[in-house]
């Protein structure tokens, strides 16, 4: 966040235009600078950004650096003269000419306000003055919302409200005061501007308008009154022509005399921003604003912001001072922090947080008051019993009451209570480590689709088709995952890819994609349970499959009791097993192809690529190619879960890019090379590929068939065990993916609210239970009509993954368009997709081709020998499309929103804070690596 090193943020507000708000901002900045403070001005007055003109820096150009914009300097610091640095950033720098109007619609205006708050690199400064538009518009709401979400406790010091004495002005300013009250922004005080006129030709300061209206309003609203400021033409000439103020002899303003003697060392009259502060000291108004910034306490605001390092679990020494003074200062700091957290508890979500002062602070104890209001967030101030140490350092420590191990693991009754806070808005756990994400990416979705479904694909299309279709789908999923990685690193969201569709495409389409994804995994769970049951039947067919369904459902329930950590550890170790099995198969396959198999098998002599010649590389022609596409897509299903899991990682921005890179190796090494050996070793005409079981027959797996034909004793059982582990892993992934997406839907108001319940161990409890209940559908296999029911359940989710992947690609394309539209560059994206937006276009095109191919095979199934199929055949292959369309229509009538225009897309809200200093340092370090190490980094 660019405001991290800003000590105090002060808003300058006004109820209406024309009251001199920008001139007040200018003089506050000059006065604070003359007091030795470093000051920045952020001018976001969309009705007329005049700060650059007032400081004489209109011709300056904004410089951009990695991570944001550099403010335009007005003058540098002069420690000898006691002057602090002053810099400025303004919307005026974006306009070609001074008279140009800012004609932007609401979303673009609010997005620009957020961007100015997040993308300007202020560095370490004492004060940031924000010159806001007049009134209480959308820009004010956006400003307040962004500051309250991102600023640290006490960093927003408050607002200076500007008015003129007339009733027409104070009537509007009262609305501004109400706005501050409702948003919890502290009002520092009211400035009554244009209260009097300093005549440039005589020695009088007269009240030509009226006087006292601002002060009366301040008294009415019980806010501070900072003072009256007259109109001084000398100040106007100072700003417009650079002329040093000179007053007639005997001029007296508010009891203070001004005259030529004040300007004994007059400076040269020229419009030089570097000299503006020095010349301003000779202006009569400098006395007024000196009183405002010094006597009224603007330059001695309580440093509640100093608590920020302690909120980051560190300790920092306080300045040594008297015991009484230190005690008062700490009381003020902590009381202000309590007030802030009580007003805005959502911004300071740290469950059971205690503020503890070390005993070296002072030698007496006192108890800070505790609020009993139900609105107050559970921050407890402990009794301070202290003693003095001569050489000790004074420290404040923030600690957090940690839950017990078994509570965090979800094994105690207390773990099922609702979690009310987390370290950010995402209440899910953040316990996934890089090793978890890497294994989820590289092996998480390797399951029955790869080990068994590849046999069906080989039977339909032949070995060449198997290799080509999986390679094409690999190119597609590669671009999908990289697009997802770019979005997930930029916008960390918990629970669903559909949020990207909602944000960048169409909220109605996001609704459809969310529920589509939930149903996809809800149906995969019972399917995998049934597959696991029949897999065990490979060893013992006498036990009823219902028994095994129960056993494996209970096993998945136990895994999910441990929440995301249970899922992650199960995926980590099962992925190691699966990947090891594939590597072993590739080594064994190479030996068998070369003729090194046992003498009791068919691979005891050189085998080579004979099956590519007889029965041939292709089977069933073009229709065979089209049929294998969907099987390949099913095999890749679940790859996108790495993006879903990133929301629960310890450090997604660091771990996710490395995990995304692993997808390339899974596609290249495991899928392509593994299936190459499958096509070399198993004939596409082998009847065993079809299987006799209506659900699945693990004997139909080409991996098992190759092991049997090779005469490898026990190897078929080993591969069958790996298949069993794989299907349980995919079933567990179904619970994880479905529950997190359902929770995200509930949080966005797209599902019943109770599904948003997250317990103290970080589990989306009710969503997980709902998905697990779907597992009981596996028992329909016990009835005679079980296969028919499962065919229709599969039809509901058959194309679901394709719609999800297509939405990710389209969301990435739309994001890049909106990113460019709002004035950003690609260099500001911390993790970029390998082939950029062109990769997403390619992925979207390939998904469209697969949908067309599936439509063709739905009309003309392979089993019909060129004849058009029945309606049942079509809908079993294409039922997911009308279901998604129905969801889309329901979402439209629910949310009443359609396709988002580029200008309507918000690219700033929720954007991850990026540490560009660290990123640039890392890039510089990589450049210094030797060539082999740089290659390793880019590949892994």
Secondary structure, DSSP 8 states (H G I E B T S, - for coil): -TTTTEEEEEEEEESSSSS-HHHHHHHHHHHHHHTT--EEEEE--TT---HHHHHT-TT---EEETTEEE-EEEE--BGGGTB--EEEEEGGGG-SSTT------HHHHHHHHHHHHHSEE--SEEEEEEE--SSS-HHHHHHHHHHHHHS-TTTEEEEEEEEESSHHHHHHHHHHHHHHHHHT--EEEEEEEEEEEE-SSSS-EE-SS--SHHHHHHHHHT--EEEEEEEEHHHHHHHHH-------TTEEETTEEESGGGGTT----S--HHHHHHHHTTSTHHHHHHIIIIITSGGG---GGGGHHHHTT--EE-----HHHHHHHHHHHHHHHHHHHHH-GGGG--TTEEEEE-TTS-SS-B-------TTS-SEEE--B-----SS---EEEEEE----HHHHTT-SGGGGSB----SSS--S---B-HHHHHHHHHHTT-SHHHHTHHHHHHHHHHHHHHHHHHHHHHHHHHHHHHHHHHHHHHS--SS-THHHHHHHTBHHHHHHHHHHHHHHHHHHHHHHHHHHHHHHTTT--SS-HHHHHHHHHHHHHHHHHTHHHHHHHHHHHHHHHHHHHHHHHHHHHHHHHTT-S-TTSTTSS--TTHHIIIIIS--SHHHHHHHHHHHHHHHHTTTTHHHHHGGGBSSHHHHHHHHHHHHHHIIIIIIIHHHHHHHHHS-TT-GGGT-S-SS--GGG-HHHHHHHHHT-TTHHHHHHHHHHHHHHHHHHHHHHHHHHHHHHHHHTTSS-GGGG--BTTS--HHHHHHHHHHGGGGGGGGSTTHHHHHHHHHHHHTTHHHHHHHHHHHHHHHHHHHHHHTT--GGG-SS--TTHHHHHHHHHHHHHHHHHHHHHHHHS-GGGTTS---HHHHHHHHHHHHHHHHHHHHHHHHH---B--GGG--SSTT-----HHHHHHHHHHHHTS-HHHHHHHHH-
